Amino acid sequence: MHDQSQATNAGTITVSGNFFDGISMGGNGNNNTVINRGTIITSGTFSESIFTLGSGNTLLNQASGTIITQENDSPAVHAFGGSNNVLTNAGAI
């Protein structure tokens, strides 16, 4: 995702392999919104479920949302750098 975008997952995202993310705001994506209502599963080293490098992003795991990571060095949600990112978790991580 790039600047000022929104992504909503209401299904299942399954990612296997190293260095892959379920939903990524790579580069310097700013002011994005990610809403997870479904399930995100990653199984690989350095494979985050939701990843951002930018600033001002809103990451929401709703009550029906489930985030699962299955390897080392793979945080469920990773805001790497940037500033003013907000994570709200009402589901299961």
C-alpha positions, 0 to 999 in steps of 0.5 A: 500500500502507498499513501492514503490507502485503505485495505480491509481483510474480511477473509483469510490471508495465508503467507508462507516463506521468509521475508513475506508480509500479510499486508504491507505498507512498504516504502514510506506509505503514510496515512493508510488504514488497515482493518482486519476482520478476518484471519492473517497467518504468516509462517516464515522468518521475518514475515509479519502479518501487518507491516509498515515503514511510514507514519500516521498509519492506523492499524485495526484488528477488530473483535472478529480479527485473528493474527497468527505468526508461526516463526521467529522474528515475525511480530504480528504487527510491526511499525518499523520507523515512522511516527504517529502510527496507531494500533488498536487490537480488539481481536486475537493476536 
